Amino acid sequence: MSVQQDPAPKETAVLHRYVLPTELGPCTVRVQECTDGPPPASGTADVYLHGAAGSWTSFLPLLAGVPARPRVLIDLPGWGESTKGARLELFGIEAMARAVTGVLHSLGYRRWNLVGHSMGGFLALHIAAAWPERTASVAAISAATFGVAEAARRPLRGLSGFPTFAGMLLLMRSMAALGAAGDALVRAVGITPVMGLLMSPFFANPAAISRHAIRGLGNDARPAGFCAAARAAAYYDFDHWRGIRCPVLATRGDRDVFTPPSDLARLAGVVPRAQLVTIPRCGHFANIERPEQIRRLIDNLHSP
C-alpha cells in the first residue's frame, strides 16, 4: 500500500491518497480527515462511489467543510486513477462490491455510510444488501437501476424507450472496440465544445455547468468500463435488495434521463425504508447541479 497527501479543494480538509490491491486490480483511494496527520482507521466512514462515467472528482462539490466522519473517495477499478492493471474481464457487481469492502477493511473501517451516484448508487444498494450489519445508510443519487438494466439487455429496443442510455451504450461499445484509439478519441472530443453538446441531456440547465466540469466528465469517460458496468447491471437480481436493513435515501432530478420516476417507485417496492426525493430543476448529476441540496439531504439522513 502506498500513501501520499493530495492538495485538497479550497475550504476542505486534507486528502490522503492510497493505492490498494483488489481482485479487480489496484484501486486508488482518497481519505479526507479533519486533521493534518494520517487518518485514524477506526469508526464509521462516509464512502463515495462514482458512476460509470465518472471518478472521485465528481463528488468535489460535496466536500466543502470539515467532515463529521472520514470521507473515503474511491476511483473504482477501471476508472479515474485505477485504470492501470484493471481486470475488467472479471467485472461484476459482486466483484466490485468485494473490491470496495476490501479497500475499507484494509483502511481499518468496519462500518460505513454509502453515497453513490448512478452506477455507484446501484453498487451501494448491493453492498447494503450483502453487508447489512456493516452498512449504516445509503444515499443513492440518481441510481441507474431498473430502467438501465432493461435497456442494457436490449439496447436496440431501448432506443425507443430509454434513448439516452441506449444510445450512449451503443456509442461506448463502438469506442471500446477500438481499444486505446477509442479512449483517445473520447478524450479528444472531451476538450472540445462538442462535449458540452453531448452532455447537455444530463443537466437541467447545461449553460450553467462550468466548462471545467464538462471537461472533467469527458476525461473520466471509460468506454470499456461503461460497457462492463452495463453488462453487470443487465442481468442483476434486484431481489437482493430486499435484504437491505438500513435507511435509504434515493434521489433523482426531475429531468433525469437515466433515472425515471418508475425506478424510484420500483425501488420503494423492494426497499420499504427508502425515502424518495425528486429534485426540481435538476438532471442526472445532482452532485454537480444541486450540491447544497444533496448535502442537506445526506446530513438529514445521518441525523439521529
DOMI-412671 format. One record per atom (N, C-alpha, C, CB): y, z, x; residue in one letter. Coordinates in steps of 0.2 Angstrom, whole numbers, padded with zeros to 4 digits, always signed. Last residue first. Glycine has a CB too. Layout:
REM residues N
YZXA...
END
This chain:
REM residues 304
+0058+0070-0148P+0053+0074-0152P+0054+0074-0159P+0053+0081-0149P+0061+0053-0143S+0064+0059-0145S+0058+0063-0149S+0070+0058-0149S+0056+0040-0141H+0054+0045-0136H+0056+0052-0138H+0056+0044-0129H+0062+0033-0151L+0055+0033-0151L+0053+0039-0147L+0052+0026-0148L+0076+0034-0147N+0073+0037-0153N+0066+0038-0153N+0076+0033-0159N+0075+0026-0135D+0077+0033-0135D+0075+0037-0141D+0084+0034-0134D+0072+0014-0141I+0067+0017-0137I+0069+0024-0136I+0067+0013-0130I+0084+0012-0148L+0078+0012-0152L+0072+0015-0148L+0075+0005-0154L+0093+0011-0138R+0094+0016-0143R+0087+0017-0147R+0099+0015-0148R+0089+0000-0131R+0089+0006-0128R+0089+0012-0133R+0095+0007-0123R+0091-0010-0141I+0084-0009-0139I+0084-0002-0135I+0082-0014-0134I+0105-0010-0141Q+0101-0008-0147Q+0094-0006-0145Q+0102-0013-0152Q+0108-0014-0128E+0111-0007-0131E+0107-0005-0137E+0118-0007-0132E+0103-0027-0128P+0100-0022-0124P+0102-0015-0126P+0102-0022-0116P+0102-0040-0134R+0104-0034-0138R+0101-0028-0134R+0102-0034-0145R+0098-0050-0125E+0104-0051-0130E+0106-0045-0133E+0101-0056-0135E+0088-0045-0117I+0094-0048-0114I+0100-0049-0119I+0092-0055-0111I+0080-0039-0126N+0081-0035-0120N+0087-0038-0116N+0075-0035-0115N+0078-0049-0135A+0082-0044-0137A+0084-0040-0131A+0079-0039-0142A+0073-0064-0135F+0074-0059-0129F+0080-0054-0131F+0077-0063-0123F+0072-0071-0147H+0066-0068-0144H+0067-0063-0138H+0062-0074-0141H+0088-0067-0155G+0082-0071-0154G+0076-0068-0151G+0084-0077-0150G+0099-0060-0167C+0095-0060-0161C+0089-0064-0161C+0093-0052-0160C+0105-0056-0179R+0109-0060-0174R+0106-0059-0167R+0116-0058-0173R+0097-0040-0181P+0101-0046-0183P+0104-0049-0177P+0106-0043-0188P+0080-0036-0178I+0087-0035-0176I+0091-0041-0178I+0086-0034-0168I+0069-0027-0187T+0071-0034-0186T+0078-0033-0184T+0070-0038-0193T+0056-0016-0184V+0063-0017-0184V+0065-0024-0183V+0066-0012-0179V+0043-0004-0189L+0045-0011-0189L+0053-0012-0189L+0042-0015-0194L+0032+0007-0182Q+0039+0006-0185Q+0041-0001-0184Q+0044+0012-0182Q+0015+0010-0185A+0020+0006-0182A+0027+0006-0186A+0018-0001-0182A+0005+0017-0190R+0010+0021-0187R+0016+0017-0184R+0008+0026-0182R-0006+0008-0193P-0002+0011-0198P+0004+0015-0196P-0006+0016-0202P-0010-0006-0187V-0007+0000-0184V-0003+0003-0189V-0003-0002-0177V-0013-0016-0196V-0018-0014-0191V-0016-0008-0188V-0019-0020-0185V-0002-0018-0204G-0009-0018-0207G-0014-0015-0202G-0011-0024-0210G+0008-0020-0195A+0008-0014-0199A+0001-0013-0202A+0013-0014-0204A+0004-0033-0191L+0003-0028-0186L+0003-0021-0190L+0009-0028-0181L+0008-0041-0202R+0001-0040-0200R-0001-0034-0195R-0002-0047-0197R+0022-0039-0201A+0018-0037-0207A+0011-0036-0205A+0019-0042-0213A+0024-0045-0189L+0026-0038-0190L+0022-0035-0196L+0033-0037-0190L+0020-0058-0192D+0017-0055-0186D+0018-0047-0187D+0020-0057-0180D+0029-0062-0202S+0022-0061-0204S+0018-0057-0198S+0019-0068-0205S+0041-0065-0195P+0041-0059-0199P+0033-0057-0201P+0045-0059-0206P+0037-0071-0179P+0039-0072-0186P+0038-0065-0189P+0035-0077-0189P+0040-0073-0163T+0038-0068-0167T+0040-0068-0174T+0040-0061-0164T+0046-0085-0158F+0039-0083-0156F+0036-0077-0160F+0039-0081-0149F+0059-0086-0162V+0054-0092-0163V+0047-0090-0161V+0057-0098-0159V+0070-0076-0171D+0064-0076-0166D+0059-0081-0167D+0061-0069-0165D+0081-0071-0178R+0080-0079-0176R+0075-0080-0171R+0087-0082-0174R+0080-0058-0179D+0080-0062-0185D+0079-0069-0184D+0086-0060-0189D+0068-0052-0166G+0075-0054-0168G+0075-0058-0175G+0078-0058-0163G+0058-0037-0168R+0059-0045-0167R+0066-0046-0169R+0054-0048-0172R+0048-0023-0163T+0054-0026-0165T+0054-0034-0164T+0060-0024-0160T+0039-0009-0166A+0038-0016-0165A+0045-0019-0167A+0032-0019-0169A+0034+0006-0159L+0040+0003-0161L+0039-0005-0160L+0046+0005-0158L+0021+0018-0162V+0023+0011-0160V+0029+0009-0163V+0017+0006-0162V+0014+0033-0157P+0019+0030-0161P+0020+0023-0158P+0025+0034-0161P-0005+0032-0154C+0002+0034-0153C+0007+0031-0157C+0004+0032-0145C-0017+0027-0157R-0015+0033-0160R-0008+0035-0159R-0020+0038-0157R-0027+0012-0159I-0020+0015-0157I-0018+0021-0161I-0014+0010-0158I-0038+0006-0164G-0039+0012-0161G-0032+0015-0158G-0043+0011-0155G-0034-0006-0170R-0035+0000-0174R-0036+0006-0171R-0041-0002-0179R-0034-0015-0160W-0028-0011-0161W-0028-0006-0166W-0022-0016-0162W-0046-0022-0161H-0045-0017-0155H-0039-0012-0157H-0044-0020-0148H-0043-0032-0170D-0046-0026-0172D-0046-0020-0167D-0053-0027-0175D-0040-0044-0163F-0035-0039-0164F-0037-0033-0168F-0030-0042-0169F-0048-0051-0150D-0050-0047-0156D-0044-0042-0158D-0057-0044-0156D-0042-0067-0144Y-0042-0059-0144Y-0044-0056-0150Y-0035-0057-0142Y-0041-0080-0142Y-0047-0078-0145Y-0048-0070-0145Y-0054-0081-0142Y-0028-0082-0136A-0031-0087-0141A-0037-0084-0145A-0033-0093-0138A-0024-0075-0125A-0022-0072-0132A-0026-0076-0138A-0015-0074-0133A-0030-0082-0115A-0032-0075-0116A-0030-0073-0123A-0029-0070-0111A-0022-0094-0115R-0030-0094-0116R-0032-0087-0118R-0033-0096-0110R-0010-0089-0113A-0011-0092-0119A-0018-0092-0121A-0008-0099-0120A-0011-0085-0099A-0009-0080-0105A-0011-0082-0112A-0002-0078-0104A-0013-0097-0093A-0018-0092-0093A-0017-0087-0098A-0019-0089-0086A-0001-0103-0096C-0007-0106-0099C-0013-0101-0099C-0009-0112-0095C+0007-0095-0088F+0009-0096-0095F+0002-0098-0099F+0015-0100-0096F+0002-0097-0075G+0002-0091-0078G+0003-0091-0086G+0007-0086-0075G+0005-0111-0073A-0002-0109-0073A-0003-0102-0077A-0005-0108-0066A+0020-0110-0074P+0016-0114-0079P+0008-0112-0079P+0016-0121-0077P+0031-0099-0074R+0025-0100-0070R+0020-0104-0075R+0022-0093-0068R+0048-0094-0073A+0043-0098-0076A+0037-0100-0072A+0046-0105-0079A+0058-0088-0066D+0052-0084-0067D+0047-0088-0071D+0054-0078-0071D+0068-0098-0065N+0065-0096-0059N+0058-0092-0060N+0069-0092-0055N+0072-0097-0078G+0069-0103-0076G+0065-0102-0069G+0075-0109-0074G+0077-0084-0079L+0071-0086-0083L+0068-0093-0081L+0073-0087-0091L+0088-0086-0070G+0083-0081-0069G+0076-0083-0073G+0085-0074-0070G+0096-0095-0077R+0093-0097-0071R+0087-0092-0069R+0098-0097-0065R+0100-0087-0088I+0096-0093-0089I+0092-0095-0083I+0100-0098-0092I+0107-0077-0081A+0101-0075-0084A+0097-0081-0086A+0103-0072-0091A+0118-0085-0075H+0113-0081-0071H+0107-0079-0074H+0117-0075-0068H+0124-0089-0087R+0121-0094-0083R+0116-0091-0078R+0126-0099-0079R+0123-0078-0100S+0125-0080-0094S+0121-0085-0091S+0126-0074-0089S+0124-0082-0117I+0120-0080-0112I+0122-0082-0105I+0113-0082-0114I+0132-0087-0127A+0134-0080-0125A+0130-0078-0119A+0134-0075-0130A+0126-0099-0131A+0133-0099-0127A+0135-0093-0124A+0138-0102-0132A+0116-0095-0139P+0114-0097-0132P+0121-0097-0128P+0111-0104-0133P+0113-0084-0150N+0119-0087-0148N+0119-0089-0141N+0125-0081-0149N+0099-0081-0151A+0103-0082-0157A+0110-0086-0156A+0104-0076-0161A+0087-0089-0141F+0093-0085-0142F+0097-0086-0148F+0098-0085-0136F+0078-0099-0139F+0076-0092-0139F+0081-0087-0140F+0073-0091-0132F+0083-0112-0140P+0080-0109-0146P+0078-0102-0145P+0073-0113-0147P+0089-0113-0126S+0093-0111-0132S+0089-0109-0138S+0097-0117-0134S+0081-0117-0116M+0080-0110-0118M+0084-0108-0124M+0083-0106-0112M+0085-0131-0114L+0078-0129-0116L+0077-0122-0118L+0074-0130-0109L+0098-0129-0111L+0096-0133-0117L+0089-0131-0119L+0097-0140-0117L+0097-0123-0099G+0101-0120-0104G+0099-0123-0111G+0108-0120-0103G+0091-0133-0091M+0088-0126-0093M+0091-0123-0099M+0087-0122-0087M+0101-0142-0090V+0095-0144-0094V+0092-0137-0096V+0090-0149-0091V+0109-0138-0079P+0111-0137-0086P+0106-0138-0091P+0117-0141-0088P+0098-0132-0067T+0102-0137-0070T+0104-0135-0077T+0099-0144-0070T+0088-0124-0062I+0095-0123-0059I+0100-0128-0062I+0095-0123-0051I+0076-0128-0068G+0079-0121-0069G+0086-0120-0067G+0075-0116-0067G+0072-0140-0062V+0076-0140-0069V+0079-0134-0070V+0070-0142-0074V+0066-0134-0051A+0072-0139-0050A+0076-0139-0057A+0069-0146-0048A+0056-0127-0057R+0061-0123-0053R+0067-0128-0052R+0059-0120-0047R+0048-0137-0062V+0051-0132-0066V+0057-0128-0063V+0045-0127-0068V+0045-0143-0049L+0049-0147-0055L+0052-0142-0059L+0044-0152-0058L+0037-0134-0043A+0043-0136-0040A+0048-0139-0045A+0042-0140-0034A+0026-0133-0052D+0030-0127-0051D+0037-0129-0048D+0027-0122-0046D+0021-0146-0050G+0024-0144-0057G+0028-0138-0056G+0018-0143-0061G+0017-0146-0037A+0023-0150-0039A+0026-0148-0045A+0020-0158-0039A+0007-0137-0037A+0013-0135-0034A+0019-0139-0036A+0012-0135-0026A+0000-0144-0052G-0001-0139-0046G+0006-0137-0044G-0005-0141-0041G-0001-0152-0063L+0002-0155-0056L+0002-0150-0051L+0009-0157-0058L-0005-0144-0073A-0010-0149-0070A-0007-0152-0064A-0011-0154-0075A+0006-0137-0076A+0001-0133-0072A-0004-0138-0069A-0003-0129-0077A+0013-0146-0083M+0016-0144-0077M+0010-0141-0073M+0022-0139-0078M+0005-0147-0094S+0006-0153-0090S+0009-0151-0084S+0011-0158-0094S+0005-0134-0099R-0001-0137-0097R+0000-0143-0093R-0005-0139-0103R+0019-0134-0102M+0016-0130-0097M+0010-0132-0094M+0016-0122-0099M+0019-0142-0114L+0023-0144-0108L+0020-0140-0102L+0030-0142-0109L+0010-0135-0122L+0008-0142-0120L+0012-0144-0114L+0010-0147-0126L+0018-0123-0124L+0012-0123-0121L+0009-0130-0118L+0007-0120-0126L+0030-0128-0130M+0030-0125-0123M+0024-0125-0120M+0033-0118-0124M+0024-0133-0142G+0027-0137-0138G+0028-0135-0131G+0034-0139-0140G+0020-0120-0147A+0015-0126-0146A+0018-0131-0141A+0013-0129-0152A+0032-0113-0148F+0027-0111-0144F+0022-0116-0142F+0023-0105-0147F+0039-0122-0157T+0042-0120-0151T+0037-0117-0146T+0047-0114-0152T+0031-0124-0169P+0033-0129-0164P+0035-0127-0157P+0038-0134-0167P+0021-0119-0178F+0024-0115-0173F+0026-0119-0167F+0018-0110-0171F+0017-0129-0187G+0019-0123-0190G+0022-0118-0185G+0013-0120-0192G+0017-0141-0180S+0020-0141-0186S+0022-0134-0189S+0015-0145-0191S+0010-0138-0168L+0017-0141-0168L+0020-0142-0174L+0016-0148-0165L-0002-0133-0171G+0003-0128-0170G+0010-0131-0170G+0002-0124-0165G-0010-0144-0169R-0009-0142-0176R-0003-0137-0176R-0015-0138-0179R-0010-0143-0155L-0008-0149-0158L-0006-0148-0166L-0013-0155-0158L-0015-0130-0152P-0008-0132-0151P-0006-0138-0154P-0007-0132-0143P-0025-0120-0157R-0025-0127-0159R-0017-0129-0158R-0027-0127-0167R-0025-0108-0150R-0031-0110-0152R-0031-0118-0153R-0035-0107-0157R-0011-0105-0150A-0014-0107-0143A-0021-0109-0145A-0015-0100-0139A-0008-0103-0163A-0006-0109-0160A-0009-0110-0154A+0002-0108-0160A-0015-0090-0164E-0017-0096-0168E-0015-0102-0165E-0015-0095-0175E-0007-0083-0155A-0014-0083-0154A-0017-0089-0158A-0018-0077-0156A+0006-0083-0161V+0005-0086-0154V-0003-0088-0153V+0008-0082-0149V+0003-0075-0173G+0005-0082-0173G+0004-0086-0167G+0012-0083-0175G-0001-0063-0167F-0005-0067-0171F-0003-0074-0171F-0005-0064-0178F+0010-0061-0154T+0003-0059-0156T+0000-0064-0160T+0004-0052-0159T+0022-0056-0143A+0019-0063-0145A+0011-0061-0147A+0019-0068-0140A+0034-0044-0148A+0027-0046-0145A+0024-0052-0148A+0022-0040-0147A+0048-0040-0148S+0046-0047-0149S+0039-0049-0146S+0051-0052-0146S+0043-0027-0139I+0049-0031-0141I+0047-0038-0142I+0055-0030-0135I+0036-0012-0142A+0034-0019-0142A+0040-0024-0144A+0028-0021-0146A+0033+0003-0136A+0039-0001-0139A+0038-0009-0137A+0046+0001-0135A+0022+0016-0138V+0023+0008-0136V+0029+0006-0140V+0017+0004-0139V+0017+0031-0131S+0021+0027-0136S+0021+0020-0133S+0028+0030-0137S+0007+0037-0123A+0012+0042-0127A+0015+0038-0132A+0017+0045-0122A-0009+0035-0117T-0003+0031-0120T+0001+0036-0124T-0005+0025-0123T-0020+0042-0114R-0015+0041-0109R-0009+0038-0111R-0018+0036-0103R-0028+0041-0125E-0027+0048-0123E-0021+0047-0117E-0033+0051-0120E-0030+0027-0127P-0026+0031-0132P-0024+0038-0129P-0030+0032-0138P-0033+0015-0119W-0032+0021-0116W-0028+0026-0121W-0029+0020-0109W-0035+0004-0128A-0040+0005-0124A-0040+0012-0120A-0040+0000-0118A-0023+0004-0136A-0029+0005-0139A-0035+0007-0135A-0031-0002-0143A-0013+0003-0126A-0013+0009-0130A-0020+0010-0134A-0007+0008-0135A-0017-0009-0121I-0018-0003-0116I-0018+0003-0121I-0012-0003-0111I-0013-0018-0132H-0020-0017-0129H-0022-0011-0125H-0023-0023-0125H+0000-0016-0132L-0004-0013-0138L-0011-0013-0136L-0003-0018-0143L+0004-0021-0119A+0005-0014-0121A+0001-0012-0126A+0012-0013-0122A+0001-0035-0122L-0003-0031-0117L-0002-0023-0118L-0001-0033-0110L+0010-0038-0131F+0003-0039-0133F-0001-0034-0128F+0001-0046-0132F+0022-0036-0123G+0020-0032-0129G+0013-0032-0131G+0025-0034-0135G+0020-0045-0114G+0020-0039-0112G+0019-0034-0117G+0026-0037-0108G+0023-0057-0121M+0016-0056-0119M+0015-0048-0117M+0014-0060-0113M+0036-0048-0127S+0032-0055-0128S+0025-0053-0126S+0035-0060-0124S+0038-0034-0117H+0042-0040-0121H+0037-0045-0121H+0048-0042-0117H+0035-0016-0118G+0033-0023-0117G+0037-0028-0121G+0025-0024-0118G+0034-0001-0113V+0039-0005-0115V+0037-0012-0113V+0046-0003-0113V+0025+0014-0114L+0024+0007-0113L+0030+0003-0116L+0018+0004-0115L+0023+0029-0107N+0026+0026-0112N+0027+0018-0110N+0033+0029-0114N+0009+0038-0100W+0014+0033-0100W+0017+0031-0107W+0012+0027-0096W-0001+0047-0088R+0001+0046-0095R+0008+0042-0095R+0003+0053-0098R-0003+0048-0075R-0009+0048-0079R-0007+0048-0086R-0013+0055-0078R+0002+0042-0059Y+0003+0043-0066Y-0003+0043-0070Y+0008+0038-0068Y-0001+0038-0046G-0001+0045-0047G+0000+0047-0055G+0003+0049-0043G-0001+0026-0041L+0005+0029-0041L+0005+0036-0043L+0011+0025-0045L-0014+0023-0046S-0013+0023-0038S-0006+0026-0037S-0012+0015-0036S-0012+0023-0059H-0016+0028-0056H-0015+0028-0049H-0024+0026-0058H-0004+0011-0060L-0002+0018-0062L-0006+0023-0060L-0001+0018-0070L-0014+0001-0056V-0007+0002-0052V-0004+0009-0054V-0002-0003-0054V-0023+0003-0066G-0025+0004-0059G-0019+0005-0055G-0029-0002-0056G-0016-0002-0077T-0018+0005-0077T-0020+0007-0070T-0023+0007-0082T-0015-0015-0073V-0009-0011-0074V-0011-0004-0074V-0006-0012-0081V-0028-0020-0072A-0023-0020-0066A-0017-0015-0067A-0021-0027-0065A-0033-0018-0085R-0035-0014-0079R-0031-0014-0073R-0043-0016-0077R-0025-0027-0091A-0024-0020-0093A-0027-0016-0087A-0027-0019-0100A-0030-0039-0085M-0023-0037-0084M-0022-0030-0086M-0019-0042-0088M-0043-0038-0091A-0042-0038-0084A-0035-0036-0082A-0044-0044-0080A-0040-0039-0105E-0044-0033-0102E-0043-0033-0095E-0051-0034-0104E-0034-0052-0105I-0031-0046-0107I-0034-0040-0104I-0030-0046-0115I-0037-0061-0090G-0039-0059-0097G-0035-0053-0099G-0047-0058-0098G-0040-0071-0076F-0035-0068-0080F-0038-0067-0087F-0029-0072-0081F-0047-0077-0066L-0050-0070-0069L-0046-0067-0074L-0051-0065-0063L-0039-0087-0062E-0045-0089-0065E-0049-0083-0068E-0050-0092-0059E-0029-0080-0055L-0028-0082-0062L-0034-0084-0066L-0022-0087-0063L-0026-0071-0044R-0033-0074-0046R-0032-0075-0053R-0039-0069-0044R-0014-0072-0031A-0016-0070-0038A-0022-0074-0040A-0010-0072-0043A-0009-0074-0019G-0015-0071-0019G-0018-0070-0026G-0016-0065-0015G+0007-0073-0024K+0003-0074-0018K-0003-0071-0019K+0007-0072-0012K+0014-0067-0036T+0010-0074-0036T+0006-0075-0030T+0015-0080-0037T+0022-0057-0038S+0015-0055-0037S+0011-0062-0038S+0013-0051-0043S+0035-0058-0040E+0033-0057-0033E+0026-0056-0032E+0037-0052-0030E+0033-0067-0055G+0038-0064-0050G+0035-0064-0043G+0039-0057-0053G+0015-0068-0058W+0022-0069-0060W+0026-0065-0055W+0023-0066-0067W+0002-0065-0054G+0003-0072-0056G+0010-0073-0058G-0001-0073-0062G+0001-0048-0060P-0002-0053-0055P-0001-0060-0058P-0009-0052-0054P+0018-0043-0065L+0011-0044-0067L+0008-0049-0062L+0010-0046-0074L+0029-0033-0058D+0028-0040-0059D+0020-0041-0059D+0030-0044-0052D+0034-0018-0067I+0028-0022-0064I+0029-0029-0064I+0022-0020-0067I+0042-0004-0065L+0043-0011-0067L+0038-0015-0063L+0051-0013-0066L+0043+0012-0071V+0039+0008-0067V+0040+0001-0070V+0031+0011-0068V+0054+0026-0071R+0053+0019-0074R+0049+0015-0069R+0060+0016-0075R+0052+0043-0073P+0051+0037-0069P+0050+0031-0073P+0046+0038-0064P+0063+0049-0086R+0057+0049-0083R+0057+0043-0078R+0051+0048-0088R+0077+0047-0088A+0074+0054-0090A+0067+0055-0087A+0073+0055-0098A+0087+0038-0077P+0081+0039-0081P+0079+0046-0082P+0075+0035-0078P+0104+0035-0078V+0099+0039-0074V+0093+0040-0079V+0101+0046-0072V+0110+0018-0081G+0110+0026-0081G+0104+0029-0078G+0109+0027-0089G+0102+0003-0085A+0108+0007-0084A+0107+0014-0085A+0114+0005-0088A+0091-0005-0089L+0090+0000-0083L+0096+0004-0082L+0088-0003-0077L+0091-0016-0097L+0089-0009-0100L+0089-0004-0095L+0082-0010-0103L+0094-0027-0090P+0099-0025-0094P+0098-0018-0097P+0100-0030-0100P+0082-0029-0083L+0088-0026-0079L+0093-0024-0084L+0091-0032-0075L+0071-0035-0088F+0072-0029-0090F+0079-0025-0087F+0066-0024-0089F+0068-0046-0080S+0070-0047-0087S+0072-0041-0091S+0065-0051-0091S+0063-0043-0068T+0070-0043-0069T+0073-0044-0076T+0073-0049-0064T+0049-0043-0069W+0053-0037-0070W+0060-0037-0071W+0051-0032-0064W+0048-0059-0077S+0047-0054-0072S+0050-0048-0073S+0049-0057-0065S+0043-0073-0088G+0047-0068-0085G+0045-0064-0079G+0048-0063-0091G+0034-0079-0098A+0040-0082-0094A+0045-0078-0092A+0043-0088-0099A+0026-0069-0103A+0023-0074-0099A+0028-0079-0096A+0018-0078-0104A+0036-0053-0101G+0032-0058-0104G+0029-0064-0100G+0037-0062-0109G+0033-0037-0093H+0037-0043-0095H+0032-0048-0098H+0040-0046-0089H+0033-0020-0095L+0028-0026-0095L+0032-0032-0097L+0022-0024-0098L+0036-0004-0089Y+0039-0010-0092Y+0035-0016-0090Y+0047-0011-0089Y+0034+0013-0093V+0031+0007-0089V+0034+0001-0093V+0024+0007-0089V+0039+0029-0089D+0040+0023-0093D+0039+0017-0090D+0048+0024-0096D+0027+0042-0085A+0031+0036-0083A+0033+0032-0089A+0028+0032-0077A+0024+0059-0084T+0024+0053-0088T+0029+0048-0085T+0025+0055-0095T+0017+0068-0069G+0020+0067-0076G+0019+0061-0079G+0027+0069-0075G+0019+0061-0053S+0017+0066-0057S+0020+0065-0064S+0018+0073-0055S+0025+0057-0039A+0019+0054-0043A+0016+0059-0047A+0014+0051-0038A+0042+0056-0035P+0036+0060-0036P+0031+0057-0041P+0039+0067-0039P+0048+0043-0024P+0047+0045-0031P+0041+0050-0032P+0046+0039-0036P+0057+0048-0010P+0052+0044-0013P+0050+0047-0020P+0045+0045-0008P+0075+0051-0014G+0069+0051-0010G+0063+0047-0013G+0067+0058-0009G+0086+0050-0022D+0085+0045-0017D+0079+0045-0013D+0091+0046-0013D+0082+0051-0040T+0083+0054-0033T+0083+0049-0028T+0078+0060-0032T+0078+0046-0052C+0085+0049-0052C+0087+0052-0045C+0086+0054-0057C+0069+0030-0049E+0069+0038-0050E+0077+0040-0050E+0066+0041-0044E+0059+0017-0052Q+0066+0019-0052Q+0066+0027-0054Q+0070+0015-0058Q+0048+0006-0044V+0049+0013-0047V+0056+0015-0047V+0044+0018-0044V+0040-0009-0044R+0046-0005-0043R+0046+0001-0047R+0053-0010-0044R+0027-0019-0037V+0029-0014-0042V+0036-0011-0040V+0024-0009-0044V+0016-0032-0036T+0022-0029-0034T+0025-0025-0039T+0027-0035-0031T-0001-0034-0032C+0004-0033-0038C+0010-0029-0035C+0001-0028-0043C-0013-0045-0027P-0008-0040-0025P-0003-0040-0031P-0005-0041-0018P-0027-0048-0039G-0023-0049-0033G-0017-0044-0032G-0020-0056-0034G-0034-0043-0049L-0031-0050-0050L-0027-0052-0044L-0027-0050-0057L-0038-0031-0045E-0044-0035-0046E-0041-0043-0047E-0048-0034-0051E-0025-0026-0034T-0028-0025-0040T-0034-0031-0040T-0023-0027-0046T-0015-0016-0022P-0020-0021-0024P-0023-0020-0031P-0026-0020-0019P+0003-0016-0022L-0003-0013-0023L-0009-0018-0025L-0003-0007-0029L+0018-0013-0015V+0014-0018-0016V+0007-0015-0016V+0014-0024-0010V+0034-0006-0021Y+0027-0006-0019Y+0023-0012-0019Y+0023+0000-0022Y+0050-0001-0020R+0046-0006-0021R+0039-0005-0017R+0049-0013-0018R+0062+0009-0029H+0057+0009-0023H+0052+0004-0025H+0053+0016-0022H+0078+0010-0033L+0072+0007-0035L+0068+0007-0028L+0073-0001-0037L+0090+0022-0038V+0087+0018-0033V+0080+0015-0035V+0086+0023-0027V+0098+0020-0054A+0095+0024-0049A+0092+0019-0044A+0090+0029-0052A+0113+0011-0058T+0107+0013-0059T+0104+0017-0053T+0102+0007-0061T+0126+0005-0056E+0125+0011-0060E+0118+0013-0062E+0130+0010-0066E+0120-0011-0052K+0125-0006-0052K+0124-0001-0057K+0132-0010-0054K+0102-0011-0047P+0108-0014-0051P+0113-0009-0051P+0106-0016-0058P+0098-0006-0030A+0097-0006-0037A+0103-0009-0041A+0097+0001-0040A+0089-0013-0016P+0096-0011-0019P+0095-0011-0027P+0101-0016-0017P+0073-0005-0013D+0077-0010-0015D+0084-0008-0017D+0074-0014-0021D+0063+0002+0000Q+0068+0003-0005Q+0072-0003-0006Q+0073+0009-0002Q+0045+0000+0000Q+0052-0001+0003Q+0057+0001-0002Q+0053-0008+0006Q+0028+0001+0005V+0033+0003+0001V+0040+0002+0004V+0033+0011-0001V+0011-0005+0003S+0017-0005+0007S+0023-0002+0002S+0019-0011+0010S-0006+0000+0004M+0000+0000+0000M+0006+0000+0004M+0000+0006-0005M
END
